[in-house]
Amino acid sequence: MKRTIGYINLLLLFLLVFNNCEQQNDFSVLKGPYLGQRPPGITPEIFAPGIVSTKEYSELGCTFSPDGKEFYFSRSRDGEISKIMIARETEKEWTVPKIAPFSGKNIDFEPHISPDGSKMFFNRFDPNDTTIQDGIWIVRRSIDGWGEPSFVGQGMYSTATRDDYVYLTDRSKPYDEQGIVRTRLIDNRFAELEWQEGGVNSPGPDRRAGRHPYISPDESFIIFDSYKKGTDDTGRLFVCFRKKDGSWSEAFDLGYKINFSPNICASLSPDGKYLFFSSRGGIPGNKTDIYWVDAKIIQDLRPDELK
């Protein structure tokens, strides 16, 4: 009986997401915050269906500029390289997403803008060009716009704090030993990598170390995804909170409403109100869309002694 009720609840969730997609797919003029989209509640919804999240492409990882007026994400499909896309809010409306000025020639994905807006981290590689280093690249912003990207180190999915700490997935170790580390930029390269303890790299007895970390700007919590041991499938989202002694708490599963499908690459809106992540949405295959949900779910998991 309980299993039947669970299946019904899951079906209702899929129907809600589908109906939301159908309702918002007719947007022709996008005005207001978040590309003019109606904010979600505590149930995840596809973000900007038909505009950002499309039927033809996979969308993976996203980031807003600090003022919320620029939105970046990566987009790909079979037969085409992954590109970083940008949509901008003008005085009248949001622009249709287009390829960012520094992207389009190599395989670029998983962008993140630093809290001060001065730089963007992203992943880049090109199997056909040996001069392109595989790993994390950085592009800096000036009054003239984004400059030329440069390689800063090996790794995957990096996010930054206000104090310029950078969290990322360490790819210098064998696959099964990879996890989340912290570092800084020194002379435009990553410094020594600091392995993160607590629940960050030990989210559960059946789980591998964390990957794709989103660190909050004040470094008070970290969201990441974790694979189940013995599989290659991206899995569930977890959060750890910073304890008073500076260590990380145990890992808290974000729950079935969020983890109804394999999820990856979490991030928060600049105002901290909404959690974004990429998900297959229960659909078989590797296609992903970008979802968003009220970030209240994160603070609801924070233990009383850490509030």
Secondary structure as the mmCIF struct_conf table of DSSP 4:
data_model
#
loop_
_struct_conf.conf_type_id
_struct_conf.id
_struct_conf.beg_label_comp_id
_struct_conf.beg_label_asym_id
_struct_conf.beg_label_seq_id
_struct_conf.end_label_comp_id
_struct_conf.end_label_asym_id
_struct_conf.end_label_seq_id
HELX_RH_AL_P HELX_RH_AL_P1 LYS A 2 GLN A 24
TURN_TY1_P TURN_TY1_P1 ASN A 25 ASP A 26
BEND BEND1 VAL A 29 VAL A 29
BEND BEND2 GLY A 32 GLY A 32
TURN_TY1_P TURN_TY1_P2 PRO A 33 PRO A 33
HELX_RH_3T_P HELX_RH_3T_P1 TYR A 34 GLY A 36
HELX_LH_PP_P HELX_LH_PP_P1 GLN A 37 PRO A 40
BEND BEND3 ILE A 42 THR A 43
STRN STRN1 GLU A 45 ILE A 46
BEND BEND4 PHE A 47 ALA A 48
STRN STRN2 PRO A 49 PRO A 49
TURN_TY1_P TURN_TY1_P3 GLY A 50 VAL A 52
STRN STRN3 SER A 53 SER A 53
BEND BEND5 LYS A 55 TYR A 57
STRN STRN4 SER A 58 PHE A 64
TURN_TY1_P TURN_TY1_P4 PRO A 66 ASP A 67
BEND BEND6 GLY A 68 GLY A 68
STRN STRN5 GLU A 70 ARG A 77
TURN_TY1_P TURN_TY1_P5 ASP A 78 GLY A 79
STRN STRN6 GLU A 80 ARG A 88
STRN STRN7 GLU A 89 GLU A 89
BEND BEND7 GLU A 91 LYS A 92
STRN STRN8 TRP A 94 TRP A 94
HELX_LH_PP_P HELX_LH_PP_P2 THR A 95 PRO A 97
STRN STRN9 LYS A 98 ILE A 99
TURN_TY1_P TURN_TY1_P6 PRO A 101 PHE A 102
BEND BEND8 GLY A 104 ASN A 106
STRN STRN10 ILE A 107 ILE A 113
TURN_TY1_P TURN_TY1_P7 PRO A 115 ASP A 116
BEND BEND9 GLY A 117 SER A 118
STRN STRN11 LYS A 119 PHE A 125
TURN_TY1_P TURN_TY1_P8 PRO A 127 ASN A 128
TURN_TY1_P TURN_TY1_P9 THR A 130 THR A 131
BEND BEND10 ILE A 132 ILE A 132
HELX_LH_PP_P HELX_LH_PP_P3 GLN A 133 GLN A 133
BEND BEND11 ASP A 134 ASP A 134
STRN STRN12 GLY A 135 SER A 142
TURN_TY1_P TURN_TY1_P10 ILE A 143 ASP A 144
STRN STRN13 GLY A 145 TRP A 146
STRN STRN14 SER A 150 GLY A 153
BEND BEND12 GLN A 154 GLN A 154
STRN STRN15 MET A 156 ALA A 160
TURN_TY1_P TURN_TY1_P11 ARG A 162 ASP A 163
STRN STRN16 VAL A 166 THR A 169
BEND BEND13 SER A 172 LYS A 173
HELX_RH_3T_P HELX_RH_3T_P2 TYR A 175 GLU A 177
STRN STRN17 ILE A 180 THR A 183
STRN STRN18 LEU A 185 ILE A 186
TURN_TY1_P TURN_TY1_P12 ASP A 187 ASN A 188
STRN STRN19 ARG A 189 PHE A 190
STRN STRN20 GLU A 194 TRP A 195
HELX_RH_3T_P HELX_RH_3T_P3 GLY A 198 VAL A 200
BEND BEND14 ASN A 201 ASN A 201
BEND BEND15 PRO A 203 PRO A 203
TURN_TY1_P TURN_TY1_P13 PRO A 205 ASP A 206
STRN STRN21 ARG A 207 ARG A 207
HELX_LH_PP_P HELX_LH_PP_P4 ARG A 208 GLY A 210
STRN STRN22 ARG A 211 ILE A 215
TURN_TY1_P TURN_TY1_P14 PRO A 217 ASP A 218
BEND BEND16 GLU A 219 SER A 220
STRN STRN23 PHE A 221 SER A 226
HELX_LH_PP_P HELX_LH_PP_P5 TYR A 227 TYR A 227
STRN STRN24 LYS A 228 LYS A 228
TURN_TY1_P TURN_TY1_P15 LYS A 229 GLY A 230
BEND BEND17 ASP A 233 ASP A 233
STRN STRN25 ARG A 236 PHE A 241
STRN STRN26 ARG A 242 ARG A 242
TURN_TY1_P TURN_TY1_P16 LYS A 244 ASP A 245
BEND BEND18 GLY A 246 GLY A 246
STRN STRN27 TRP A 248 TRP A 248
STRN STRN28 PHE A 252 ASP A 253
TURN_TY1_P TURN_TY1_P17 TYR A 256 ILE A 258
BEND BEND19 PHE A 260 SER A 261
STRN STRN29 ASN A 263 LEU A 268
TURN_TY1_P TURN_TY1_P18 PRO A 270 ASP A 271
BEND BEND20 GLY A 272 GLY A 272
STRN STRN30 TYR A 274 SER A 279
TURN_TY1_P TURN_TY1_P19 GLY A 281 GLY A 282
BEND BEND21 PRO A 284 ASN A 286
STRN STRN31 ASP A 289 ASP A 294
TURN_TY1_P TURN_TY1_P20 ALA A 295 ALA A 295
HELX_RH_AL_P HELX_RH_AL_P2 LYS A 296 ASP A 300
TURN_TY1_P TURN_TY1_P21 LEU A 301 LEU A 301
BEND BEND22 ARG A 302 ARG A 302
HELX_RH_3T_P HELX_RH_3T_P4 ASP A 304 LEU A 306
#
